[in-house]
Structures are given as structure tokens and as C-alpha cells.
Amino acid sequence: MLTMTDTIDLIAPDDWHVHLRDGAMLKAVLPATARVFARALVMPNLSPPVTTVADARAYRERIVLALPKGSFFVPLMTCYLTDDTNPDELEFGFRNRIFLAAKLYPAHATTNAAHGVTDVARIKDVLARMEEIGMPLCVHGEVTDPAVDIFDREAVFIERVLAPMRKRHPALKVVFEHITTKEAADYVADSEPGIAATITPHHLMISRNAMFEGGLRPHHYCLPVAKRETHRLALRKAAVSGSARFFLGTDSAPHARHAKESSCGCAGIYNAPAAIEAYAQVFDEEGALDMLEGFASKFGPAFYGLQPNAGRLKLERTAWTVPETVAGAGNDAGSELTPFLAKRAIGWRVKDESTRA
């Protein structure tokens, strides 16, 4: 049970949207997620992407082999949808517990989305099969029409893609991932059952101003981009509302510092080193610490048809400073990672005696 003192005692949380990358980067970033989260839904946008059962099995094995000794972390796998995804392959993976969900990336919408879906009409048979078998669809909710302003792409996606798709497939379970706008929060809250949304710590803590404070700030650039302050406040209201339609998904997305601080900086915020602490700070600031356990530990498993974790996570109210950089995938200059909230003080920290078995 959540205590209202200087400690928080939670059912061990899950991260329902994380990028763990592969190879040396996987080994560098996995411990930050595994130290806190009992399970995580791992995004499939590798290069090449995870599009088959064999791909998912192999990637899951690489994650398990990279885990720190003694870790109880469980990776949950997703299938990257393309125009050519085979519904039979998808169903086999879902029924055999290899895929928990499938991911819809509109083509070229974000990192490694070049193989994504060019038009949802191309995957109508896939969506119909997913609706039939109860397989959740995770959606990167942005249109890629160059005529649409980048700050409007999520709202336009609801109108042009999401609402019509759900009308054609009313029983399809949909997770509207990393929402960034009031329009998205309102759409999810007001819709018929069967839709939920994840919210990141950075979209709860920064508005689009953060990308331009004192110059260009590439470590605050992500996709979807942060929006106006009115949208940030709407997301905070949704997150702390106690509605089971909103739950934790960090969208932690590491890129080496030299890839972020370049002439074409990569999109993605690496928040895993302080993610749960950042969420705790937001809920504390909103006077809603009693709502954190549902958001972090209960609502996600319930939507995906899983039980909450058996372990516990404890946080304590104590000031600490997020490091300026953490180790990345190499030893050369610029290969380190700049975490979200770098060099900033934060008021909550995970206690060592937490158990996540």
C-alpha cells in the first residue's frame, strides 16, 4: 500500500514503452531500466527492425544475455508492422507469447521508421486479425504529411488515422503511445473502451520552450516533440487523474552525445537513469502520490492482460543530482549519454532494499 510519508512503497512498476537498442548500446543502457522496472515493452525499431517471430526470439535472447547478474527483469517483445506483415505470422507470435503487441510506425515518422506502414489501408487484414485475437496495437501517433506543422501532427493523426481506424475496427485494443497534446488526452479519456495511452516523464516535465532555452538544446529533442505549456499541464492532469486509461511508458531513447549534438541531431530523450524518480516528483508536485502506484504498476498490466508484479519498489524523499553524462556504447569522445534532467536536482530516489523479483 502506498504510504504518504517520506517514502513511497509501490508494486514493482513496468515500463510500457522503452528503446533498449542493440549490441554495445544495449549492454550500456539495459541496467538503468532493469534496476527499476520488473518488465518493459521493448520497441522493435532496430536496424533492421524486428518484423518476424525469429527476429523477436533472437532479440529477446540478446536482451536476457545482457542483463546484469541477478536481475529479474523480463523483456516483453513487439512486432514492427510493415506494409507486408503476414497476419498468420503475427498471430503465431501472439498465441505463443513471443509478441505481446504490434507496433505501428507511420513510415518515416521517427527513428528507424523507414520500413513503417505507408498507409493503414495496406494493413487492414493485419488489423482485422489483431482485433479478432485480442492483440494490442501500439501506435506512434503522428502524420508525416510535410504540409502539416510538426506541432500539429499528433492532433491531425487522431482525425485522419486513429479515429477512422477505430471506427473500422471497434474491438481493436489500441495504446496511443507517448501522447503529447491535450487533444490526445481528451480523445483517450472520452473514447469508448479499448484505448489507453502512455505518458513519458519528459512530456510531463518540459514544454517546447526547453528546446530553445539559451540556444538550441538537442537533448530535449524527441519525437513527438514537446508541445505548448497548455498541453504539458493537460498531460499532468491526465496522468494523476487515477484513470486506468493512462499509464507509464518512458520512451527512453538513448543516442550517443555526438549523435545528439550534431548538424542533424537524433530524436530521443534518454530518461531511464531517473525515470521513476521523475514521475514521483511530478506526482508529488501535483499532490497525487496516492495515484502513482496505479499509473506505474497496475493500469498497464491490466490493459495488456497481465497480473501486477509480485515485487516491490521503494523510493525515499532525498535530494540528489542527475549526472551530467553516463557511460555509453564506447570509450571515444562523445560516445557517452546525456540523461534527461542532467545536472538537475531531483527530490526522490530509489532505495537499495527494493525487491523486484
C-alpha positions in Angstrom: 0.0 0.0 0.0 1.3 3.5 -0.8 2.4 5.4 2.2 2.0 9.2 2.4 5.3 9.9 4.2 8.8 10.5 3.0 8.9 7.1 1.5 6.9 5.5 -1.4 6.3 1.8 -1.4 5.0 0.6 -4.8 4.2 -2.7 -6.5 7.2 -3.0 -8.8 6.5 -0.9 -11.9 6.6 -1.7 -15.6 7.8 0.4 -18.5 5.3 0.1 -21.3 7.5 1.8 -23.9 11.3 1.6 -24.0 14.1 1.6 -26.5 16.9 -0.7 -25.5 18.8 -0.6 -28.8 21.2 -3.5 -29.5 24.8 -4.5 -29.3 27.1 -2.4 -27.2 24.4 0.2 -26.6 22.0 -2.4 -25.3 24.7 -3.5 -22.7 25.2 0.1 -21.7 21.6 1.2 -21.2 19.8 -2.0 -20.1 20.9 -1.8 -16.4 19.3 1.6 -16.0 15.9 0.1 -16.9 16.3 -3.3 -15.2 17.3 -1.7 -11.9 13.8 -0.2 -11.5 11.3 -1.9 -13.8 10.3 -5.5 -13.5 9.1 -5.7 -17.1 9.3 -3.5 -20.2 7.6 -3.4 -23.6 10.6 -3.2 -25.9 10.3 -1.3 -29.1 11.2 -3.1 -32.3 12.7 -0.3 -34.4 16.2 -1.7 -34.7 18.1 -1.6 -37.9 16.8 -3.9 -39.5 13.6 -3.9 -37.5 12.0 -6.8 -35.6 9.4 -8.0 -38.0 9.2 -11.8 -37.5 8.9 -14.3 -34.8 12.5 -15.3 -35.4 13.7 -11.7 -35.0 11.8 -11.3 -31.7 13.2 -14.5 -30.3 16.7 -13.6 -31.2 16.4 -10.0 -29.8 14.9 -11.2 -26.6 17.8 -13.7 -26.1 20.3 -10.9 -26.6 18.5 -8.8 -24.0 18.5 -11.6 -21.5 22.2 -12.3 -22.1 23.0 -8.6 -21.5 21.1 -8.4 -18.1 23.2 -7.7 -15.0 23.8 -10.8 -12.9 20.9 -11.5 -10.5 18.4 -9.3 -12.4 14.8 -10.5 -12.6 13.8 -8.1 -15.5 11.5 -9.6 -18.2 11.6 -8.1 -21.7 8.2 -8.1 -23.5 8.5 -8.1 -27.3 6.7 -6.2 -30.0 6.4 -6.8 -33.8 7.2 -3.9 -36.1 4.4 -3.7 -38.7 5.2 -3.1 -42.3 3.0 -3.0 -45.5 3.9 -6.7 -45.9 3.3 -8.1 -42.4 1.8 -11.6 -42.6 -1.3 -11.9 -40.3 -0.6 -15.6 -39.7 3.0 -14.9 -38.6 1.7 -12.2 -36.2 -1.0 -14.5 -34.8 1.5 -17.3 -34.2 3.8 -15.0 -32.4 1.0 -13.6 -30.2 -0.5 -17.0 -29.4 2.9 -18.4 -28.5 3.7 -15.5 -26.2 6.6 -14.2 -28.3 4.8 -11.0 -29.3 2.8 -9.1 -26.6 1.8 -6.4 -29.1 2.5 -5.0 -32.5 3.8 -1.5 -33.3 2.5 0.8 -35.9 5.1 3.4 -37.1 3.9 5.6 -39.9 6.7 5.4 -42.4 9.5 7.9 -41.7 7.7 9.3 -38.6 10.7 8.7 -36.2 14.0 6.9 -35.6 14.3 3.8 -37.8 10.8 4.1 -39.2 11.8 3.9 -42.8 10.2 0.4 -43.0 7.0 1.6 -41.4 3.4 1.5 -42.7 2.8 3.8 -45.6 -1.0 3.7 -45.3 -3.1 1.9 -42.7 -5.3 0.6 -45.6 -2.3 -1.6 -46.5 -2.6 -3.5 -43.2 -6.3 -3.8 -42.9 -6.1 -7.6 -42.8 -3.5 -7.4 -40.1 -5.6 -5.1 -38.0 -8.7 -7.3 -38.5 -6.7 -10.3 -37.3 -5.4 -8.4 -34.3 -8.9 -7.3 -33.5 -10.1 -11.0 -33.7 -7.4 -12.4 -31.4 -7.3 -9.5 -28.9 -3.7 -8.5 -29.7 -2.9 -4.9 -28.7 -1.8 -2.3 -31.3 0.8 0.3 -30.1 0.7 3.4 -32.2 3.2 6.2 -32.8 0.5 8.8 -33.4 1.8 11.3 -35.9 1.1 12.0 -39.5 4.1 12.5 -41.8 2.5 14.8 -44.3 5.0 17.6 -44.8 2.2 20.1 -45.2 1.2 19.6 -41.5 3.1 21.6 -38.9 5.2 19.3 -36.7 3.4 20.6 -33.6 0.1 19.6 -35.1 0.9 16.1 -36.3 -0.5 14.3 -33.3 -3.8 16.1 -33.4 -4.1 15.6 -37.1 -3.3 11.9 -36.7 -6.3 11.5 -34.5 -8.6 13.0 -37.1 -7.1 11.4 -40.2 -5.9 8.0 -39.0 -6.8 6.9 -35.4 -10.5 7.8 -35.2 -11.3 6.2 -38.7 -9.2 3.2 -37.9 -11.0 2.6 -34.6 -14.4 3.0 -36.3 -13.4 0.3 -38.8 -12.1 -1.9 -36.0 -14.1 -1.1 -32.9 -12.9 -4.1 -30.8 -9.1 -3.5 -31.6 -7.2 -2.7 -28.4 -5.0 0.4 -29.0 -2.3 2.1 -27.0 -1.8 5.7 -28.1 1.9 5.9 -27.1 3.8 8.9 -25.7 0.9 11.3 -26.1 1.9 15.0 -26.1 -1.3 17.0 -26.5 -4.5 18.0 -24.8 -6.3 16.7 -27.9 -4.8 13.2 -27.4 -5.5 13.1 -23.6 -9.1 14.2 -24.2 -9.6 11.7 -27.1 -8.4 8.8 -24.9 -10.4 9.9 -21.9 -13.6 10.4 -23.8 -13.4 7.3 -26.2 -15.2 4.0 -25.9 -13.3 1.3 -24.0 -10.4 -0.4 -25.7 -7.9 2.5 -25.9 -5.3 3.7 -23.5 -2.2 5.9 -23.6 1.3 6.1 -22.2 2.9 9.3 -21.0 6.6 9.9 -20.7 8.3 11.7 -17.8 9.8 14.3 -20.1 6.4 15.3 -21.6 5.2 15.8 -18.0 8.2 18.0 -17.1 9.1 20.1 -20.1 7.3 22.1 -22.8 8.7 23.0 -26.2 10.4 26.0 -24.7 13.0 23.6 -23.3 14.4 23.0 -26.7 15.3 26.7 -27.1 16.4 27.9 -23.7 19.6 29.9 -24.2 20.1 28.3 -27.6 19.3 25.0 -29.3 19.0 22.2 -26.7 19.3 18.9 -28.7 19.0 16.7 -25.6 15.4 17.9 -25.2 14.5 17.0 -28.8 12.3 13.9 -29.2 9.5 12.7 -31.5 6.8 13.5 -30.9 8.2 16.9 -29.9 7.2 18.5 -26.7 4.3 21.0 -27.2 3.0 24.2 -25.5 2.7 24.5 -21.8 -1.1 24.1 -22.0 -0.5 20.6 -23.4 2.0 19.7 -20.7 -0.5 20.7 -18.0 -3.2 18.6 -19.7 -0.9 15.6 -19.6 -0.1 16.0 -16.0 -3.9 16.2 -15.2 -4.5 13.0 -17.1 -1.5 11.2 -15.5 -2.6 11.9 -11.9 -6.3 11.5 -12.6 -6.5 7.9 -11.5 -7.9 6.9 -14.8 -6.8 3.4 -15.8 -6.5 4.6 -19.4 -3.2 6.4 -18.7 -0.1 4.6 -17.6 3.7 4.7 -17.5 5.8 4.5 -20.7 9.1 6.3 -20.6 10.0 6.2 -24.3 13.6 6.2 -23.0 15.6 6.5 -26.3 19.4 6.7 -26.0 21.7 8.3 -28.5 25.4 9.0 -28.1 26.2 12.6 -27.3 27.9 13.1 -30.6 24.7 11.9 -32.4 22.6 14.3 -30.5 25.0 17.3 -30.7 25.3 17.2 -34.5 24.1 19.1 -37.6 21.1 16.7 -37.7 20.7 15.7 -34.1 18.8 12.4 -33.4 15.4 12.4 -31.9 15.1 10.8 -28.5 15.5 11.5 -24.8 17.4 9.1 -22.6 15.5 9.2 -19.3 16.0 5.7 -17.8 18.6 6.8 -15.2 16.0 8.9 -13.4 12.6 7.9 -14.9 10.7 6.6 -11.9 12.2 9.4 -9.7 10.9 12.0 -12.3 7.5 10.5 -12.2 7.5 10.6 -8.4 8.4 14.2 -8.5 5.6 15.1 -10.9 3.0 13.2 -8.8 4.4 14.8 -5.6 4.2 18.3 -7.2 0.6 17.6 -8.1 -0.3 16.4 -4.6 -1.2 13.0 -6.1 1.4 10.5 -4.7 -1.5 8.2 -3.9 -2.2 7.9 -7.6 1.4 6.9 -8.6 1.0 3.1 -8.0 -1.9 2.8 -10.3 -0.2 4.7 -13.1 3.2 3.0 -12.7 2.2 -0.6 -11.5 -1.4 -1.5 -12.1 -3.1 0.1 -15.1 -0.5 -1.1 -17.7 -0.6 -4.8 -16.8 -4.4 -4.7 -16.6 -4.7 -3.3 -20.2 -2.3 -5.9 -21.6 -4.0 -8.7 -19.7 -1.2 -9.4 -17.2 -1.0 -9.6 -13.5 0.8 -6.9 -11.4 4.3 -7.8 -10.4 5.0 -9.6 -7.1 8.0 -7.5 -6.1 8.1 -4.0 -4.5 9.9 -0.8 -5.3 10.7 1.8 -2.6 11.6 5.4 -3.1 12.7 7.9 -0.5 12.4 11.7 -0.4 16.0 12.7 -0.7 17.8 15.3 -2.9 20.3 14.1 -5.5 21.7 15.4 -8.7 21.3 13.6 -12.0 24.8 13.1 -13.5 25.8 15.2 -16.5 26.7 12.1 -18.5 26.6 8.4 -18.2 28.6 5.7 -20.0 27.5 4.8 -23.5 28.5 2.3 -26.1 32.1 3.2 -26.5 35.1 4.9 -25.0 35.7 7.6 -27.6 34.9 11.2 -27.1 31.2 11.9 -27.5 30.0 8.3 -27.0 28.7 8.9 -23.6 25.0 9.6 -23.0 23.4 12.7 -21.6 20.4 11.7 -19.4 17.2 13.6 -19.0 17.5 16.2 -16.2 21.3 16.1 -16.4 22.9 18.3 -13.7 19.5 19.0 -12.1 18.5 18.2 -8.6 15.6 15.8 -8.1 13.7 15.1 -4.8 13.1 11.3 -4.9 15.4 8.3 -5.2 15.1 4.5 -5.3 16.0 2.8 -2.0 18.6 0.0 -2.2 16.4 -2.5 -0.4 13.7 -2.6 -3.1 12.8 -6.0 -4.3 11.7 -6.6 -7.9 11.6 -10.4 -8.1 
